[in-house]
Amino acid sequence: MNNSSNSQEKCIVIRTKQETVARLGSLYEAVRWCWRINIDRAQKADYVLAVVNYGNREFKVEKIFKPTEWHCITAKECTGKKAPTCTCKTKPCGRICFTGERAGAEIEKRYLGKIITMSQNPVRYLY
């Protein structure tokens, strides 16, 4: 899947690890937390495509979420969820998270199961 998709949706692809999904209890919880991305750019996204790292550079879209809110987070909110490089204490740490819901059937039909190539960065903008 590439940026020249026929669709008009703006999507952010977020990759997480199987261990993170297991630790947090769901793919939604694993992809919504602690991303070091620009909040203004993130707020333009129509959907978040969730992919899981199974050990290669191609990832299958496993779930699609429609963000309803993006916000900056603090260490308290991030505890137990944050990336190992997060150095926040009590102030906002430069990471953001979203609140959202599952996308509808039409969007899922369009994206679910699609293969996306990712670099080392766990976040990719498709806009």
Backbone bond lengths (Angstrom), bond angles and torsions (degrees), N, CA, C in turn:
res aa  C-N    CA-C-N  psi(-1)  N-CA   C-N-CA  omega(-1)  CA-C   N-CA-C  phi
1 M - - - 1.447 - - 1.520 107.47 -
2 N 1.312 117.43 138.02 1.448 119.38 -178.49 1.513 110.94 -132.41
3 N 1.326 115.23 177.93 1.456 121.04 -176.96 1.521 112.76 -66.69
4 S 1.320 119.01 -17.82 1.455 120.99 -177.67 1.523 111.72 -90.77
5 S 1.308 116.66 29.51 1.462 121.78 177.35 1.528 109.55 -58.49
6 N 1.317 116.63 151.49 1.451 121.06 179.60 1.523 112.50 -71.06
7 S 1.307 117.70 -16.04 1.458 120.43 -175.84 1.522 110.85 -77.42
8 Q 1.311 115.13 160.66 1.459 121.87 179.38 1.526 111.71 -99.14
9 E 1.337 117.81 -4.37 1.458 120.73 -177.63 1.518 110.83 -69.66
10 K 1.328 114.16 146.68 1.460 120.96 172.85 1.527 105.96 -101.05
11 C 1.330 115.74 122.06 1.464 120.33 -175.29 1.524 111.33 -123.39
12 I 1.313 114.57 144.40 1.460 122.05 169.55 1.519 105.90 -110.41
13 V 1.315 116.28 129.77 1.458 121.32 175.12 1.520 106.40 -97.02
14 I 1.326 116.65 128.05 1.463 121.12 177.19 1.518 108.39 -122.65
15 R 1.341 114.35 125.26 1.453 121.54 -179.68 1.526 109.19 -101.66
16 T 1.309 115.50 137.69 1.454 120.65 175.81 1.525 108.60 -134.01
17 K 1.323 116.07 174.59 1.467 121.84 -178.81 1.522 110.36 -100.61
18 Q 1.332 115.94 153.49 1.462 121.30 176.60 1.522 110.66 -56.96
19 E 1.333 116.39 -39.62 1.468 120.88 -178.52 1.529 110.88 -62.60
20 T 1.328 116.54 -38.09 1.461 120.47 179.90 1.523 110.56 -67.77
21 V 1.309 116.94 -40.88 1.470 120.73 176.95 1.523 109.53 -60.59
22 A 1.331 116.86 -45.47 1.470 121.24 -179.81 1.530 110.86 -63.53
23 R 1.336 117.45 -43.33 1.465 121.88 -177.22 1.529 111.65 -67.17
24 L 1.343 116.71 -39.61 1.470 120.03 -176.58 1.528 113.44 -92.16
25 G 1.328 117.11 -10.56 1.452 120.80 172.39 1.516 117.28 92.83
26 S 1.337 117.78 -10.92 1.465 119.01 177.52 1.525 110.05 -163.16
27 L 1.308 115.36 157.38 1.461 120.58 177.34 1.528 110.25 -65.41
28 Y 1.313 117.44 -37.19 1.466 121.30 177.08 1.523 110.86 -56.96
29 E 1.323 117.53 -51.17 1.466 120.63 -179.81 1.527 111.66 -63.19
30 A 1.306 117.13 -33.71 1.464 120.69 -178.82 1.527 112.90 -71.32
31 V 1.324 118.27 -33.63 1.466 119.21 -177.25 1.526 114.08 -95.36
32 R 1.307 118.81 -13.20 1.467 118.90 -175.47 1.525 113.97 -85.74
33 W 1.306 118.72 -13.53 1.459 122.00 -170.59 1.514 115.55 -104.82
34 C 1.318 115.39 144.08 1.476 126.90 158.21 1.519 116.27 60.79
35 W 1.306 117.70 50.36 1.465 120.47 178.70 1.513 110.58 -103.40
36 R 1.317 115.52 134.16 1.456 121.31 178.73 1.535 107.72 -89.44
37 I 1.330 114.48 78.17 1.459 120.91 178.73 1.522 108.68 -134.06
38 N 1.308 116.38 161.50 1.449 122.64 -178.27 1.528 109.52 -72.07
39 I 1.318 115.76 121.77 1.460 119.68 -176.33 1.528 112.09 -64.91
40 D 1.326 117.46 -35.77 1.469 119.78 178.81 1.519 110.81 -64.05
41 R 1.314 116.56 -40.47 1.465 120.19 178.14 1.529 110.76 -69.93
42 A 1.320 116.59 -41.10 1.465 120.82 -179.71 1.531 111.10 -61.69
43 Q 1.322 116.99 -38.18 1.467 120.31 -177.76 1.523 112.98 -65.51
44 K 1.310 117.79 -14.11 1.465 121.58 177.17 1.529 112.14 -81.99
45 A 1.323 116.87 -12.34 1.466 121.10 -176.38 1.521 111.38 -73.52
46 D 1.322 114.48 135.30 1.454 120.09 174.23 1.522 111.15 -82.39
47 Y 1.353 115.67 -34.55 1.465 120.88 -175.27 1.519 110.95 -143.40
48 V 1.327 114.28 154.45 1.464 122.19 170.49 1.522 106.43 -112.55
49 L 1.329 115.88 122.84 1.466 121.75 176.80 1.520 106.93 -96.14
50 A 1.323 116.99 120.04 1.461 122.06 -177.22 1.523 110.19 -95.09
51 V 1.338 115.24 125.16 1.460 121.14 176.38 1.517 108.83 -126.79
52 V 1.336 116.47 152.71 1.466 121.88 -178.40 1.516 108.79 -116.76
53 N 1.326 115.02 139.16 1.457 121.40 179.16 1.525 110.05 -79.85
54 Y 1.316 115.88 115.11 1.456 121.66 176.71 1.523 111.00 -109.06
55 G 1.343 117.61 12.68 1.454 120.37 173.39 1.511 116.33 107.61
56 N 1.319 119.40 8.75 1.455 119.84 174.83 1.518 108.92 -134.79
57 R 1.323 117.86 -170.03 1.470 120.82 -176.47 1.521 113.04 -100.11
58 E 1.308 118.21 -1.52 1.458 121.37 175.57 1.518 108.39 -107.49
59 F 1.313 115.10 133.98 1.450 120.43 -173.84 1.511 110.21 -129.73
60 K 1.323 115.67 141.66 1.460 121.80 179.10 1.532 108.76 -96.92
61 V 1.327 116.19 134.01 1.462 120.80 176.60 1.524 108.06 -68.10
62 E 1.330 115.68 120.00 1.459 120.80 -176.38 1.520 113.59 -103.18
63 K 1.331 117.18 -27.74 1.461 121.53 176.87 1.526 108.19 -152.41
64 I 1.327 115.46 154.75 1.444 121.66 177.30 1.525 107.88 -127.64
65 F 1.333 115.01 130.45 1.458 120.74 -179.76 1.525 110.18 -119.89
66 K 1.319 115.56 146.72 1.457 121.93 174.49 1.527 106.85 -103.52
67 P 1.347 117.41 108.92 1.464 119.14 -179.88 1.530 110.89 -67.73
68 T 1.314 115.92 135.43 1.462 120.67 175.39 1.519 110.74 -105.41
69 E 1.347 116.70 -18.96 1.466 120.98 179.57 1.523 109.31 -158.80
70 W 1.320 115.54 139.47 1.469 122.96 171.24 1.520 106.43 -117.78
71 H 1.323 117.40 139.73 1.462 118.16 175.59 1.515 111.18 -152.18
72 C 1.349 113.70 157.63 1.462 120.88 177.33 1.521 107.80 -73.35
73 I 1.312 115.60 150.70 1.460 118.96 -177.20 1.522 111.00 -121.36
74 T 1.317 114.83 162.22 1.460 122.04 176.22 1.521 108.77 -113.15
75 A 1.314 115.71 171.35 1.461 120.77 -179.92 1.526 110.99 -58.79
76 K 1.327 117.58 -37.86 1.463 120.68 -179.02 1.526 110.90 -60.73
77 E 1.316 116.76 -43.95 1.461 120.87 178.37 1.527 111.37 -69.16
78 C 1.306 115.07 -29.24 1.465 121.91 -172.17 1.535 112.85 -87.74
79 T 1.320 118.25 -14.43 1.460 121.82 -175.79 1.520 111.70 -52.98
80 G 1.321 115.61 127.82 1.449 121.42 179.11 1.514 113.69 82.60
81 K 1.308 117.88 -8.91 1.447 122.02 -178.36 1.516 112.26 -118.67
82 K 1.335 116.36 -21.05 1.451 120.28 -169.95 1.523 114.30 -70.68
83 A 1.305 113.50 156.40 1.458 120.78 175.30 1.521 108.84 -69.36
84 P 1.332 118.51 152.12 1.462 120.67 -178.69 1.520 113.43 -59.44
85 T 1.323 118.45 -23.65 1.464 120.95 -178.41 1.517 113.22 -85.75
86 C 1.314 118.30 -4.12 1.458 121.81 -179.19 1.522 109.23 -71.02
87 T 1.330 117.26 122.55 1.469 121.01 -175.96 1.520 112.54 -111.29
88 C 1.321 117.84 16.70 1.456 120.46 -177.14 1.533 111.04 -68.02
89 K 1.311 115.55 153.37 1.466 121.66 176.72 1.528 108.91 -115.60
90 T 1.314 118.25 -73.84 1.465 120.77 -179.96 1.517 112.63 -128.74
91 K 1.295 118.75 -13.59 1.466 121.71 -179.66 1.524 109.59 -96.27
92 P 1.326 118.29 167.34 1.461 119.50 175.35 1.531 109.97 -54.30
93 C 1.307 115.50 140.16 1.466 120.27 -170.08 1.521 113.68 -104.87
94 G 1.323 118.33 8.18 1.451 119.58 -178.73 1.522 112.39 85.02
95 R 1.308 116.41 6.11 1.462 121.27 177.33 1.526 108.45 -111.49
96 I 1.320 114.98 155.72 1.457 118.91 -179.59 1.523 110.19 -129.47
97 C 1.312 115.04 166.30 1.461 120.74 173.91 1.519 108.24 -142.11
98 F 1.319 115.95 168.60 1.461 119.28 177.88 1.512 110.20 -128.20
99 T 1.313 113.90 157.28 1.445 123.22 168.89 1.520 104.62 -113.01
100 G 1.308 116.47 138.77 1.456 117.54 -178.36 1.515 112.09 -163.53
101 E 1.315 113.47 -169.15 1.462 121.05 -178.90 1.523 108.39 -139.83
102 R 1.308 115.67 164.58 1.467 118.93 176.25 1.508 109.86 -63.88
103 A 1.317 115.14 142.27 1.461 120.39 177.58 1.529 109.15 -70.99
104 G 1.288 116.28 161.92 1.453 121.21 -179.96 1.518 112.51 -73.72
105 A 1.313 115.10 170.04 1.466 122.41 -175.81 1.532 112.38 -59.40
106 E 1.315 117.88 -37.36 1.468 120.81 -179.00 1.532 111.20 -63.61
107 I 1.316 116.65 -44.30 1.468 120.82 178.94 1.520 109.85 -69.37
108 E 1.331 117.75 -41.41 1.460 120.34 178.13 1.525 110.76 -59.80
109 K 1.319 116.70 -40.34 1.461 119.98 179.48 1.536 110.43 -62.59
110 R 1.314 116.12 -35.20 1.457 121.35 -178.16 1.532 112.88 -72.34
111 Y 1.338 118.05 -36.89 1.463 120.84 -171.35 1.531 115.84 -114.12
112 L 1.321 118.55 -30.32 1.455 121.75 -174.51 1.528 111.30 -56.98
113 G 1.323 117.10 128.98 1.459 121.94 179.18 1.514 114.66 86.85
114 K 1.322 118.73 -7.93 1.467 121.17 178.55 1.525 109.30 -67.16
115 I 1.325 115.58 147.39 1.468 121.57 178.33 1.523 109.30 -95.04
116 I 1.324 116.01 131.32 1.460 122.29 179.60 1.527 108.17 -124.19
117 T 1.320 116.16 131.88 1.464 121.15 175.37 1.521 108.14 -87.54
118 M 1.326 115.74 132.78 1.466 121.15 -178.59 1.519 109.70 -123.12
119 S 1.328 115.85 152.73 1.456 121.58 171.87 1.529 107.21 -91.29
120 Q 1.319 117.09 -161.16 1.461 119.92 178.39 1.522 112.29 -69.06
121 N 1.321 117.14 -26.81 1.450 121.18 179.70 1.535 108.61 -66.84
122 P 1.336 117.65 131.55 1.466 119.83 -179.05 1.531 114.26 -77.30
123 V 1.320 117.31 -1.69 1.459 121.27 -179.92 1.525 109.16 -125.36
124 R 1.331 115.21 135.00 1.474 120.48 177.17 1.522 108.36 -135.36
125 Y 1.303 115.56 131.32 1.460 121.16 176.87 1.519 108.79 -91.72
126 L 1.316 117.51 134.94 1.449 121.95 174.40 1.533 109.05 -109.22
127 Y 1.348 115.00 48.43 1.464 122.37 175.29 1.496 109.06 -163.55
